[in-house]
Amino acid sequence: MGKRICVYCSSSNILDKRYLEAADSFAEAASSHNWTVICGGSRKGLMGVIIDRMIELEGDIRGVMPAFMKEVEFEHENLKDITFVESMAKRKELLREDTHAVVALPGGIGTIEEFIETYTLKRLGLYDGAVVILNLDGFFDPMLKMFEHLVNEKMLNRNWSESLIVVKSVEELSEVLERVKPHKLQPAHYAPC
């Protein structure tokens, strides 16, 4: 059985093609490695690209979506394995449940919020999987600079980068995901020092 990978990513339909190509390449890599990919289940943006490609390649793709999003027709109509839940909080919990890693592809506020929550849980010793960012063309550089600012202001432990994997390409991402193993941090890792 392959690894279970949770993906956070944009649901925007007006993205530059390099982001769409990266999502497509990720889906190809996931399918070729027999990974189960768990995502938000949307037909839009990078999520839609990943779902479409994995269905085409007969990969294992699953979605988790709050029921209210179904009412506004966000769900992917061809995704057979989709779970509807009562809240965004429950969605995030199920997205990362029993996963080997969470991956943040380029995305907006929702992607960043999901990533930050999981990254915090990782640093508190409450999530065992790897936390990975696909920093395509420096997309996440401003956020990473913000983390450095927090260190300089003594709001964040300078060891923050030890619990975060940053990659620059889908190829590098695939290599990292093949190697990752569950690893629990001690809560002390979180404490500023």
Summary of the structure (lengths in Angstrom):
residues: 193
radius of gyration: 16.1
end to end distance: 40.5
largest distance: 48.8
contacts: 628
relative contact order: 0.16
helix: 47%
strand: 18%
